[in-house]
Amino acid sequence: MAQFKVSYEPPTGYPLGTNGAFRFWTSILIPLFNLLMKRDWKGGENIPPSGRVIVASNHMSYLDVLVFTHFLYRHGRAPRFLGKSGVFKVPVVGRVLLAAGQVPVERETSDAKKAVDHAKILLEKGHMLGVYPEGTLTRDENMWPMVAKTGCARLALQTDTPVIPIAQWGSQLIVPNYTTRLNLFPRKTIIIRAGKPVDLSRWKGRADDPAALVEATAEIMRAITTLLEDIRGEKRPEVIFDPHTSDLPRTGNFKKKRA
């Protein structure tokens, strides 16, 4: 990631963490989203107005990060995300993301560890860090969260940072899972629920214990899934889809590869 210059400036402005690039794009996208989507958002009072915090959400659609950011921005925070490095190499788009303070990640490589170092610095500076613990769009056929990677839990325990669980539903109706198709009409409702911080006190000081990380990760995903159950009005499957034991590829558009 040496070709990318990441900014570590402490968060300023309102929403906290905003900058010129953030303000410019939100001034364009938010009115567009308000026109094209309806909102059913609750739990905004659980978003801390300042200080380091990790917000962790389920992941179903390529649209997720934009509506997730809209929710957080509307509740006073301009988050930072760790995004796959390929996106940052796209002309114009990559420059915009870097200017907005986002951080490139080389997934499934030895360089992935560097992303954790970047994330730690951002948290130390007082930023809000947005995380998708699953690491990719869900492969569950019914859009339930998968068994997640342990990176979010490790980061939270290493830095003693609170984790706010967030569940969202509706983005996959606008941009279906693993596609770039747009289904704008009829107008869809984006539902988002933010919960109280996940209690990770049982695993405090155990960031280097693999078993503790698995347990803490499951606790974070349980909190997210419980919020999603409330949104959907149904219980998740008894068996959670586990990408670690599946024969599907760990990253990339597996549906496109199958086709």
KOLKOL-237953 format. One line per field, with one value per residue (C-alpha): residue in three letters; chain; x, y, z. Coordinates in steps of 0.02 Angstrom, whole numbers, plus 50000, padded with zeros to 5 digits. Layout:
BEGIN
r <- c(ALA, ...)
c <- c(A, ...)
px <- c(X, ...)
py <- c(Y, ...)
pz <- c(Z, ...)
//
This chain:
BEGIN
r <- c(MET, ALA, GLN, PHE, LYS, VAL, SER, TYR, GLU, PRO, PRO, THR, GLY, TYR, PRO, LEU, GLY, THR, ASN, GLY, ALA, PHE, ARG, PHE, TRP, THR, SER, ILE, LEU, ILE, PRO, LEU, PHE, ASN, LEU, LEU, MET, LYS, ARG, ASP, TRP, LYS, GLY, GLY, GLU, ASN, ILE, PRO, PRO, SER, GLY, ARG, VAL, ILE, VAL, ALA, SER, ASN, HIS, MET, SER, TYR, LEU, ASP, VAL, LEU, VAL, PHE, THR, HIS, PHE, LEU, TYR, ARG, HIS, GLY, ARG, ALA, PRO, ARG, PHE, LEU, GLY, LYS, SER, GLY, VAL, PHE, LYS, VAL, PRO, VAL, VAL, GLY, ARG, VAL, LEU, LEU, ALA, ALA, GLY, GLN, VAL, PRO, VAL, GLU, ARG, GLU, THR, SER, ASP, ALA, LYS, LYS, ALA, VAL, ASP, HIS, ALA, LYS, ILE, LEU, LEU, GLU, LYS, GLY, HIS, MET, LEU, GLY, VAL, TYR, PRO, GLU, GLY, THR, LEU, THR, ARG, ASP, GLU, ASN, MET, TRP, PRO, MET, VAL, ALA, LYS, THR, GLY, CYS, ALA, ARG, LEU, ALA, LEU, GLN, THR, ASP, THR, PRO, VAL, ILE, PRO, ILE, ALA, GLN, TRP, GLY, SER, GLN, LEU, ILE, VAL, PRO, ASN, TYR, THR, THR, ARG, LEU, ASN, LEU, PHE, PRO, ARG, LYS, THR, ILE, ILE, ILE, ARG, ALA, GLY, LYS, PRO, VAL, ASP, LEU, SER, ARG, TRP, LYS, GLY, ARG, ALA, ASP, ASP, PRO, ALA, ALA, LEU, VAL, GLU, ALA, THR, ALA, GLU, ILE, MET, ARG, ALA, ILE, THR, THR, LEU, LEU, GLU, ASP, ILE, ARG, GLY, GLU, LYS, ARG, PRO, GLU, VAL, ILE, PHE, ASP, PRO, HIS, THR, SER, ASP, LEU, PRO, ARG, THR, GLY, ASN, PHE, LYS, LYS, LYS, ARG, ALA)
c <- c(A, A, A, A, A, A, A, A, A, A, A, A, A, A, A, A, A, A, A, A, A, A, A, A, A, A, A, A, A, A, A, A, A, A, A, A, A, A, A, A, A, A, A, A, A, A, A, A, A, A, A, A, A, A, A, A, A, A, A, A, A, A, A, A, A, A, A, A, A, A, A, A, A, A, A, A, A, A, A, A, A, A, A, A, A, A, A, A, A, A, A, A, A, A, A, A, A, A, A, A, A, A, A, A, A, A, A, A, A, A, A, A, A, A, A, A, A, A, A, A, A, A, A, A, A, A, A, A, A, A, A, A, A, A, A, A, A, A, A, A, A, A, A, A, A, A, A, A, A, A, A, A, A, A, A, A, A, A, A, A, A, A, A, A, A, A, A, A, A, A, A, A, A, A, A, A, A, A, A, A, A, A, A, A, A, A, A, A, A, A, A, A, A, A, A, A, A, A, A, A, A, A, A, A, A, A, A, A, A, A, A, A, A, A, A, A, A, A, A, A, A, A, A, A, A, A, A, A, A, A, A, A, A, A, A, A, A, A, A, A, A, A, A, A, A, A, A, A, A, A, A, A, A, A, A, A, A, A, A)
px <- c(50000, 50151, 50075, 49931, 49951, 49832, 49782, 49786, 49721, 49611, 49425, 49358, 49202, 49022, 48979, 49136, 49269, 49205, 49320, 49305, 49287, 49161, 49056, 49062, 49001, 48871, 48799, 48768, 48724, 48613, 48482, 48485, 48460, 48318, 48234, 48258, 48243, 48133, 48208, 48161, 48307, 48313, 48447, 48540, 48552, 48675, 48801, 48931, 48948, 49138, 49281, 49348, 49218, 49194, 49027, 48999, 48864, 48801, 48843, 48724, 48748, 48876, 48760, 48781, 48929, 48842, 48679, 48778, 48882, 48723, 48650, 48808, 48831, 48651, 48688, 48842, 48990, 49089, 49162, 49320, 49315, 49445, 49410, 49485, 49635, 49574, 49439, 49570, 49661, 49509, 49539, 49446, 49355, 49516, 49568, 49398, 49403, 49578, 49530, 49383, 49503, 49462, 49595, 49644, 49666, 49753, 49633, 49688, 49873, 50016, 49987, 49815, 49897, 49950, 49767, 49751, 49896, 49809, 49646, 49732, 49803, 49634, 49555, 49694, 49658, 49475, 49393, 49240, 49290, 49160, 49184, 49098, 49157, 49111, 49242, 49135, 48954, 48859, 48855, 48704, 48564, 48436, 48544, 48581, 48752, 48888, 49017, 49135, 49322, 49402, 49481, 49346, 49352, 49543, 49548, 49417, 49509, 49682, 49626, 49489, 49365, 49175, 49085, 48913, 48813, 48711, 48593, 48528, 48400, 48339, 48497, 48497, 48326, 48400, 48567, 48547, 48680, 48838, 48767, 48776, 48598, 48487, 48307, 48248, 48061, 47950, 48041, 48122, 48140, 48312, 48291, 48433, 48443, 48589, 48608, 48699, 48885, 48923, 48983, 49157, 49216, 49233, 49374, 49465, 49654, 49638, 49667, 49803, 49695, 49622, 49479, 49433, 49432, 49314, 49197, 49203, 49172, 49021, 48955, 48971, 48884, 48749, 48709, 48700, 48593, 48472, 48441, 48415, 48292, 48190, 48192, 48142, 48021, 48096, 48234, 48399, 48435, 48498, 48653, 48751, 48835, 49023, 49131, 49284, 49218, 49125, 49196, 49151, 49295, 49334, 49329, 49262, 49098, 49070, 48907, 48997, 49134, 49004, 48916)
py <- c(50000, 50112, 50196, 50260, 50408, 50390, 50542, 50525, 50697, 50698, 50717, 50894, 50986, 50929, 50792, 50748, 50684, 50775, 50861, 50946, 50786, 50716, 50876, 50886, 50709, 50707, 50868, 50773, 50599, 50635, 50736, 50599, 50463, 50563, 50569, 50386, 50298, 50302, 50287, 50190, 50225, 50198, 50191, 50347, 50395, 50250, 50334, 50423, 50607, 50600, 50485, 50327, 50196, 50050, 50031, 49854, 49805, 49662, 49669, 49622, 49744, 49855, 49999, 49961, 50073, 50226, 50207, 50157, 50316, 50418, 50350, 50389, 50560, 50605, 50561, 50670, 50564, 50551, 50374, 50298, 50130, 50001, 49964, 49840, 49919, 49885, 50017, 50147, 50114, 50165, 50337, 50479, 50361, 50313, 50493, 50539, 50397, 50443, 50626, 50576, 50486, 50306, 50171, 50041, 49858, 49716, 49577, 49396, 49445, 49470, 49658, 49642, 49658, 49835, 49883, 49845, 49963, 50100, 50067, 50078, 50249, 50313, 50255, 50331, 50496, 50485, 50430, 50321, 50164, 50075, 49886, 49742, 49596, 49468, 49545, 49531, 49524, 49382, 49219, 49159, 49130, 49213, 49365, 49320, 49368, 49238, 49179, 49328, 49355, 49399, 49564, 49677, 49592, 49593, 49778, 49819, 49719, 49784, 49965, 49951, 50029, 50008, 49918, 49980, 49843, 49902, 49803, 49863, 49796, 49859, 49903, 49730, 49769, 49919, 49843, 49652, 49547, 49530, 49633, 49814, 49818, 49960, 49929, 50103, 50085, 50063, 50168, 50057, 50084, 50071, 50004, 50030, 49990, 50038, 49949, 49984, 49942, 49755, 49694, 49626, 49640, 49450, 49452, 49610, 49587, 49430, 49504, 49373, 49225, 49142, 49061, 49227, 49313, 49183, 49203, 49394, 49394, 49282, 49402, 49550, 49455, 49395, 49576, 49625, 49473, 49505, 49680, 49607, 49478, 49622, 49710, 49554, 49487, 49313, 49210, 49174, 48994, 48878, 48841, 48998, 48999, 48982, 49044, 48968, 48791, 48827, 48781, 48956, 49078, 49188, 49350, 49412, 49388, 49201, 49213, 49289, 49158, 49018, 49090)
pz <- c(50000, 49984, 49830, 49935, 50052, 50198, 50301, 50490, 50537, 50695, 50657, 50648, 50592, 50594, 50562, 50658, 50538, 50386, 50261, 50093, 49992, 50114, 50110, 49921, 49889, 50027, 49956, 49795, 49856, 50006, 49908, 49776, 49907, 49987, 49818, 49772, 49941, 50094, 50269, 50424, 50541, 50729, 50863, 50812, 50995, 51016, 50901, 51010, 50961, 50980, 51026, 50947, 50905, 50787, 50698, 50634, 50510, 50404, 50218, 50076, 49932, 49848, 49899, 50084, 50119, 50047, 50144, 50300, 50284, 50255, 50418, 50517, 50436, 50478, 50659, 50674, 50618, 50456, 50466, 50396, 50308, 50259, 50076, 49952, 49868, 49691, 49710, 49756, 49591, 49489, 49410, 49497, 49616, 49704, 49726, 49796, 49923, 49981, 49993, 50103, 50221, 50174, 50190, 50057, 50108, 50017, 50063, 50085, 50074, 50195, 50177, 50255, 50426, 50379, 50372, 50557, 50591, 50492, 50584, 50753, 50711, 50653, 50815, 50919, 50831, 50884, 50721, 50694, 50600, 50493, 50482, 50394, 50504, 50370, 50257, 50100, 50044, 50126, 50031, 50129, 50004, 50118, 50157, 50339, 50411, 50394, 50519, 50522, 50522, 50689, 50635, 50708, 50878, 50879, 50840, 50973, 51107, 51061, 51068, 51201, 51080, 51094, 50953, 50901, 50810, 50662, 50550, 50383, 50260, 50093, 49999, 49920, 49845, 49754, 49706, 49719, 49804, 49696, 49552, 49496, 49430, 49491, 49542, 49588, 49561, 49653, 49783, 49916, 50103, 50185, 50362, 50485, 50671, 50784, 50950, 51111, 51124, 51122, 51293, 51259, 51440, 51456, 51329, 51384, 51376, 51269, 51096, 51063, 51115, 50958, 51055, 51136, 50967, 50894, 51043, 51040, 50852, 50876, 51008, 50889, 50750, 50870, 50914, 50730, 50687, 50830, 50762, 50589, 50657, 50728, 50560, 50463, 50593, 50586, 50664, 50580, 50525, 50661, 50558, 50512, 50342, 50368, 50223, 50307, 50276, 50113, 49943, 49880, 49851, 50002, 49902, 49738, 49647, 49660, 49563, 49413, 49423, 49426, 49274)
//
